[in-house]
Amino acid sequence: MIAQEHLEEIKKALDSAKSIFVLIPGNPSLDTTAAGLGLYLALKETGKSVVIGCPTKMRVEYNRLVGIDQISDKVGNRNLTIAFDYKEDSIEKVSYNVDAGKFNLVIQPKSGYPPLDTKSVEFSYEGIQAEVIVVIGAQRLEGLGELYEKEREAFNKAAVINIDKSQANTKFGQVNVVESSQGSICELIFNLIKQLGLRMDVDIAGNLLKGIEAQTQNFQAPFAGPETFETVAELLRSGARRTQPMPASRPWVQGGIPAFSQDRSDQGRFVPQGKGPVPQAPPGIAPTSLAEPELNLSDISTPSSILPEPTRDTGDQSRQFRQPITQTTHGEGATRNPQPGTPGIQGIKDGRSWQSVKPQPDWLNKPKIYKGSSKVD
């Protein structure tokens, strides 16, 4: 949360200001850019004149942020500049007149030269004249590049509000909100908008959520604490939508499929590839192997003998683990093997015998009813 003393100073400055500049440093992160746009859109809702600028061009991957086209590397609201293509010595005279309340700029070409092409005329503003300048994510004013170098006088006259989370911040503003404990700058801006009572619409919430997701690496970063998730919950309630991460970004997933391997040396337990604890079988349940038995197809006499292997009830209705029928001993050295002529499928794998059971005559016709377990009646 923003300290009450800082909040009162910011509120007083914004309430009295008619023009506000929101500036972010060169080559900003997605978190910083989203935070700047979030505050810009919230302040625009108040009906004030608000401009947002950055000394460098925006990166293409930021185009999913609402209002990204409003960020300019040439900001101003004081001097109107008219630019057009010019050939040396092609203009005879430049004059102006006022007619019916309109200011007319007249550009007369020299004889032999074509008139000015209106499609090449560009309009822009230069020079900052603002009561409040909000700097977001800059450790020092020099990080604003030409936006600061050319407008030092404007910075000296305006109330500068410095919002950042870096411990290296030089606290250059009249009001300094520097909270290094915050997980992202978007969290700071969310708290500011909320505490000032500004409107939080779906576009603002969406921008802030994207910034938090990027800064916290989809909430996997260790500094994404409970405050971060509380902020995200409120943004989602305001209409923001989560960005779906790519499956490859999760180290425990390969190609979109959980990377599990079978570890036969550990009693057939599922062992995730890589580091981490090994999932254990539930108490009282024998570990199982997913190894398929080798089938002796010569023993298959009729299609009816091709039936599922007998399974043991593991208590887990969501997944059936195939259990092998292991050899058992009767007395020392004695081994019981399937009797010759037993119908079904038999095979040997890893010293264990496998056998299918011939069903009763009505097995295929009688309805199967599940009664709270995997046993079939």
C-alpha positions as CSV (number, residue, x, y, z in Angstrom):
1,M,0.0,0.0,0.0
2,I,1.1,3.6,-0.6
3,A,2.0,5.5,2.5
4,Q,-0.7,7.9,3.6
5,E,1.6,10.9,3.6
6,H,2.7,10.2,0.0
7,L,-0.9,9.5,-1.1
8,E,-2.1,12.9,0.2
9,E,0.7,14.7,-1.7
10,I,0.0,12.9,-4.9
11,K,-3.8,13.5,-4.6
12,K,-3.3,17.2,-4.0
13,A,-0.9,17.5,-7.0
14,L,-3.2,15.6,-9.4
15,D,-6.4,17.4,-8.3
16,S,-4.9,20.8,-9.1
17,A,-3.2,19.8,-12.4
18,K,-4.7,20.4,-15.8
19,S,-2.0,18.7,-17.7
20,I,-0.1,15.6,-16.6
21,F,2.9,13.8,-18.2
22,V,3.5,10.1,-17.6
23,L,7.1,9.2,-18.6
24,I,8.9,5.8,-18.6
25,P,12.7,5.3,-19.1
26,G,14.3,4.0,-22.3
27,N,14.1,0.3,-23.2
28,P,11.5,-0.3,-20.5
29,S,10.4,-3.8,-19.3
30,L,6.9,-5.0,-19.9
31,D,6.2,-4.4,-16.2
32,T,7.2,-0.8,-16.5
33,T,5.4,-0.2,-19.8
34,A,2.2,-1.8,-18.5
35,A,2.3,0.2,-15.3
36,G,2.8,3.5,-17.2
37,L,-0.2,2.7,-19.5
38,G,-2.3,1.6,-16.6
39,L,-1.9,5.0,-14.8
40,Y,-2.2,6.9,-18.1
41,L,-5.6,5.3,-18.9
42,A,-6.8,5.8,-15.4
43,L,-5.9,9.5,-15.4
44,K,-7.5,10.0,-18.9
45,E,-10.8,8.8,-17.3
46,T,-10.7,12.0,-15.2
47,G,-10.9,14.2,-18.2
48,K,-7.5,15.8,-17.7
49,S,-4.9,16.4,-20.5
50,V,-2.6,13.4,-20.1
51,V,0.4,12.5,-22.3
52,I,2.6,9.4,-22.1
53,G,6.1,9.2,-23.5
54,C,9.3,7.1,-23.7
55,P,12.6,8.1,-25.2
56,T,12.9,4.8,-27.2
57,K,10.5,3.0,-29.6
58,M,8.2,0.4,-28.2
59,R,9.0,-3.3,-28.8
60,V,6.8,-5.3,-31.1
61,E,6.0,-7.9,-28.3
62,Y,4.3,-5.1,-26.3
63,N,1.5,-4.6,-28.8
64,R,-0.9,-6.7,-26.7
65,L,-1.0,-3.8,-24.2
66,V,-4.0,-1.5,-24.6
67,G,-3.0,2.0,-25.5
68,I,0.6,1.1,-26.6
69,D,0.1,3.3,-29.7
70,Q,-0.2,6.4,-27.4
71,I,3.4,6.1,-26.2
72,S,5.6,8.5,-28.2
73,D,9.3,9.2,-28.2
74,K,8.5,12.8,-29.0
75,V,6.2,14.3,-26.5
76,G,5.0,17.8,-25.9
77,N,1.9,20.0,-25.5
78,R,3.3,23.5,-26.0
79,N,4.7,24.2,-29.5
80,L,2.9,23.0,-32.6
81,T,5.4,21.8,-35.2
82,I,4.5,21.5,-38.9
83,A,6.9,19.4,-41.0
84,F,6.9,18.5,-44.7
85,D,9.3,17.4,-47.4
86,Y,11.5,20.2,-48.6
87,K,13.8,20.8,-51.5
88,E,16.4,23.5,-51.1
89,D,15.4,27.0,-52.5
90,S,12.0,25.7,-53.4
91,I,10.0,28.1,-51.2
92,E,9.5,31.7,-52.1
93,K,7.7,33.0,-49.0
94,V,6.0,31.9,-45.8
95,S,3.3,34.1,-44.3
96,Y,0.3,33.9,-42.2
97,N,-3.1,35.6,-41.8
98,V,-6.1,35.3,-39.5
99,D,-9.5,34.9,-41.1
100,A,-12.8,34.2,-39.4
101,G,-11.1,33.1,-36.3
102,K,-8.7,30.8,-38.0
103,F,-4.9,31.1,-38.2
104,N,-3.7,30.4,-41.8
105,L,-0.1,29.6,-42.5
106,V,0.6,30.3,-46.2
107,I,3.6,28.6,-47.9
108,Q,4.3,30.0,-51.4
109,P,6.7,27.9,-53.7
110,K,9.1,29.5,-56.1
111,S,8.3,29.6,-59.8
112,G,9.0,26.3,-61.5
113,Y,8.5,24.2,-58.3
114,P,5.4,22.2,-57.6
115,P,3.1,23.2,-54.7
116,L,3.5,21.6,-51.3
117,D,2.1,18.0,-51.1
118,T,-0.5,17.9,-48.3
119,K,0.2,14.1,-47.9
120,S,3.7,14.9,-46.7
121,V,2.7,17.4,-44.0
122,E,3.1,16.1,-40.4
123,F,2.0,17.7,-37.2
124,S,3.5,17.3,-33.7
125,Y,4.1,19.0,-30.4
126,E,7.4,20.0,-28.8
127,G,8.0,21.4,-25.4
128,I,6.5,20.2,-22.1
129,Q,4.2,22.4,-20.1
130,A,2.8,20.4,-17.3
131,E,1.9,20.9,-13.6
132,V,2.6,17.3,-12.8
133,I,5.2,14.8,-14.3
134,V,4.9,11.2,-13.1
135,V,8.1,9.2,-13.7
136,I,7.6,5.4,-13.5
137,G,10.4,2.9,-13.3
138,A,13.4,5.2,-13.7
139,Q,16.2,5.1,-11.2
140,R,17.3,8.6,-12.2
141,L,16.1,11.4,-14.4
142,E,18.9,10.8,-16.9
143,G,17.2,7.5,-17.7
144,L,14.5,9.5,-19.6
145,G,17.1,10.5,-22.2
146,E,16.1,13.5,-24.5
147,L,12.7,13.8,-22.8
148,Y,14.6,15.1,-19.8
149,E,17.7,16.7,-21.5
150,K,15.6,19.0,-23.7
151,E,13.0,19.8,-21.0
152,R,15.0,20.4,-17.9
153,E,13.2,23.7,-17.3
154,A,9.8,22.0,-17.4
155,F,11.0,19.5,-14.8
156,N,12.2,22.3,-12.5
157,K,8.7,23.9,-12.7
158,A,6.5,20.8,-12.4
159,A,5.7,18.6,-9.4
160,V,7.7,15.4,-10.1
161,I,6.3,12.2,-8.7
162,N,8.8,9.3,-8.7
163,I,7.4,5.8,-8.7
164,D,9.8,2.8,-8.6
165,K,10.7,-0.4,-6.8
166,S,14.5,-0.4,-7.3
167,Q,16.7,0.1,-4.3
168,A,19.1,2.0,-6.6
169,N,16.6,4.8,-7.1
170,T,18.0,8.2,-6.5
171,K,14.7,9.6,-5.2
172,F,14.8,12.6,-7.5
173,G,11.2,13.7,-7.2
174,Q,9.2,16.0,-4.9
175,V,7.2,12.9,-4.0
176,N,9.1,9.5,-4.0
177,V,7.2,6.3,-3.8
178,V,10.0,3.7,-3.9
179,E,8.8,0.3,-2.6
180,S,11.5,-2.3,-3.1
181,S,9.4,-4.9,-1.3
182,Q,6.8,-5.0,-4.1
183,G,7.0,-7.8,-6.6
184,S,6.3,-5.5,-9.6
185,I,5.8,-1.9,-10.5
186,C,2.3,-2.8,-11.7
187,E,1.4,-3.7,-8.1
188,L,2.5,-0.2,-7.0
189,I,0.3,1.4,-9.7
190,F,-2.6,-0.8,-8.8
191,N,-2.4,0.3,-5.2
192,L,-2.1,3.9,-6.3
193,I,-5.2,3.8,-8.6
194,K,-7.2,2.0,-5.9
195,Q,-6.2,4.4,-3.1
196,L,-6.8,7.4,-5.2
197,G,-10.3,6.2,-6.0
198,L,-9.7,6.2,-9.8
199,R,-11.7,3.9,-12.1
200,M,-10.3,0.4,-12.8
201,D,-11.8,-0.8,-16.0
202,V,-11.0,-4.0,-17.9
203,D,-8.3,-2.4,-20.1
204,I,-6.4,-1.0,-17.1
205,A,-6.7,-4.3,-15.2
206,G,-5.6,-6.3,-18.3
207,N,-2.5,-4.2,-18.7
208,L,-1.5,-4.5,-15.1
209,L,-2.1,-8.2,-15.0
210,K,0.2,-8.7,-18.0
211,G,2.9,-6.7,-16.4
212,I,2.7,-8.8,-13.2
213,E,2.7,-12.0,-15.1
214,A,5.8,-11.0,-17.0
215,Q,7.7,-9.6,-14.0
216,T,7.0,-12.7,-11.8
217,Q,7.5,-15.2,-14.6
218,N,3.9,-16.4,-14.5
219,F,4.0,-16.3,-10.7
220,Q,6.9,-18.8,-10.4
221,A,9.4,-16.2,-9.1
222,P,10.1,-16.5,-5.3
223,F,9.2,-12.9,-4.7
224,A,5.6,-13.4,-5.8
225,G,4.1,-13.3,-2.4
226,P,0.6,-13.2,-1.0
227,E,0.2,-9.5,-1.8
228,T,0.9,-10.3,-5.5
229,F,-1.9,-12.9,-5.6
230,E,-4.3,-10.6,-3.7
231,T,-3.7,-8.0,-6.4
232,V,-4.2,-10.5,-9.2
233,A,-7.5,-11.6,-7.6
234,E,-8.8,-8.0,-7.7
235,L,-7.6,-7.5,-11.3
236,L,-9.4,-10.7,-12.4
237,R,-12.6,-9.4,-10.7
238,S,-12.2,-6.2,-12.7
239,G,-12.3,-8.3,-16.0
240,A,-8.6,-9.0,-16.6
241,R,-7.8,-12.3,-18.3
242,R,-4.9,-14.6,-17.6
243,T,-2.3,-15.1,-20.3
244,Q,-1.9,-18.8,-21.1
245,P,1.8,-19.7,-20.7
246,M,3.5,-22.0,-23.3
247,P,3.8,-25.6,-22.0
248,A,7.5,-25.5,-22.8
249,S,8.0,-22.8,-20.1
250,R,7.4,-25.5,-17.5
251,P,10.5,-27.5,-16.9
252,W,8.6,-30.6,-15.9
253,V,6.8,-30.8,-19.2
254,Q,8.4,-31.9,-22.5
255,G,6.4,-31.3,-25.7
256,G,3.2,-30.6,-23.7
257,I,3.3,-34.1,-22.0
258,P,4.4,-34.6,-18.4
259,A,7.9,-36.0,-18.4
260,F,7.5,-39.2,-16.4
261,S,9.8,-42.2,-16.7
262,Q,9.5,-45.7,-15.4
263,D,12.1,-46.6,-12.9
264,R,12.3,-50.4,-12.7
265,S,15.1,-50.3,-10.2
266,D,12.7,-48.7,-7.7
267,Q,9.9,-51.2,-7.7
268,G,8.2,-49.7,-10.7
269,R,7.4,-46.3,-9.2
270,F,6.8,-43.3,-11.4
271,V,9.8,-41.1,-11.3
272,P,9.7,-37.6,-12.8
273,Q,12.7,-36.8,-14.9
274,G,14.9,-34.2,-13.3
275,K,15.1,-33.1,-9.7
276,G,12.3,-33.3,-7.2
277,P,10.7,-35.8,-4.8
278,V,9.5,-39.2,-6.1
279,P,5.8,-39.8,-5.8
280,Q,5.1,-42.8,-3.6
281,A,2.3,-45.3,-3.9
282,P,-0.6,-44.9,-1.4
283,P,-0.2,-46.8,1.9
284,G,-1.2,-50.4,1.6
285,I,-1.0,-50.5,-2.2
286,A,1.8,-52.4,-3.8
287,P,3.9,-50.4,-6.3
288,T,3.1,-51.4,-9.9
289,S,4.9,-51.6,-13.2
290,L,3.6,-50.3,-16.5
291,A,5.7,-52.9,-18.4
292,E,3.5,-54.8,-20.9
293,P,3.8,-58.6,-20.8
294,E,5.3,-60.4,-23.7
295,L,2.4,-62.4,-25.2
296,N,2.7,-65.9,-26.7
297,L,0.3,-65.5,-29.6
298,S,0.5,-69.2,-30.4
299,D,-1.7,-69.9,-27.4
300,I,-4.5,-67.8,-28.7
301,S,-7.1,-70.1,-30.1
302,T,-10.2,-68.0,-30.4
303,P,-10.9,-64.3,-30.4
304,S,-12.8,-64.6,-27.1
305,S,-9.5,-65.4,-25.4
306,I,-8.2,-61.9,-26.1
307,L,-9.4,-60.3,-22.9
308,P,-8.0,-57.6,-20.6
309,E,-5.4,-58.8,-18.1
310,P,-6.8,-59.3,-14.5
311,T,-6.4,-56.2,-12.5
312,R,-6.0,-55.7,-8.8
313,D,-8.2,-53.1,-7.0
314,T,-5.9,-50.3,-6.1
315,G,-8.7,-48.1,-4.6
316,D,-8.1,-45.5,-7.3
317,Q,-11.0,-45.4,-9.7
318,S,-9.4,-42.8,-11.9
319,R,-6.6,-45.1,-13.1
320,Q,-6.2,-48.9,-13.2
321,F,-2.7,-50.3,-12.9
322,R,-2.2,-53.7,-14.5
323,Q,-0.9,-56.2,-12.0
324,P,1.2,-59.2,-13.1
325,I,0.4,-62.7,-11.8
326,T,3.7,-63.6,-10.2
327,Q,4.9,-67.0,-9.6
328,T,4.3,-68.3,-6.1
329,T,6.1,-71.0,-4.1
330,H,4.6,-73.9,-2.1
331,G,7.3,-75.1,0.2
332,E,11.0,-74.6,-0.3
333,G,12.0,-74.7,-3.9
334,A,8.5,-75.7,-5.1
335,T,7.0,-73.5,-7.9
336,R,3.4,-73.5,-9.1
337,N,3.1,-72.9,-12.9
338,P,-0.1,-72.8,-15.0
339,Q,-1.4,-76.2,-15.8
340,P,-0.9,-77.5,-19.3
341,G,-3.8,-76.8,-21.5
342,T,-5.1,-73.8,-19.6
343,P,-6.8,-71.6,-22.1
344,G,-5.8,-68.0,-22.4
345,I,-2.6,-66.0,-23.0
346,Q,0.6,-66.8,-21.2
347,G,4.1,-65.2,-21.3
348,I,7.2,-64.7,-19.3
349,K,8.9,-61.4,-18.6
350,D,11.5,-60.5,-16.0
351,G,11.1,-63.9,-14.3
352,R,7.3,-63.4,-13.8
353,S,4.5,-65.3,-15.6
354,W,1.5,-63.7,-17.1
355,Q,-1.8,-65.4,-17.7
356,S,-5.3,-64.3,-18.8
357,V,-8.4,-66.0,-17.6
358,K,-11.1,-67.4,-19.8
359,P,-14.4,-65.6,-19.0
360,Q,-17.6,-67.2,-17.9
361,P,-20.0,-67.9,-20.8
362,D,-22.3,-65.0,-19.9
363,W,-19.5,-62.5,-19.2
364,L,-20.0,-60.6,-22.5
365,N,-23.7,-60.4,-22.2
366,K,-24.3,-59.7,-18.6
367,P,-24.5,-55.9,-17.7
368,K,-21.6,-54.6,-15.7
369,I,-22.5,-52.5,-12.7
370,Y,-19.9,-50.4,-10.8
371,K,-20.5,-50.3,-7.1
372,G,-18.1,-47.7,-5.7
373,S,-14.9,-49.6,-6.7
374,S,-13.3,-51.1,-9.7
375,K,-14.8,-54.5,-9.1
376,V,-17.3,-55.6,-11.8
377,D,-20.4,-57.7,-10.9
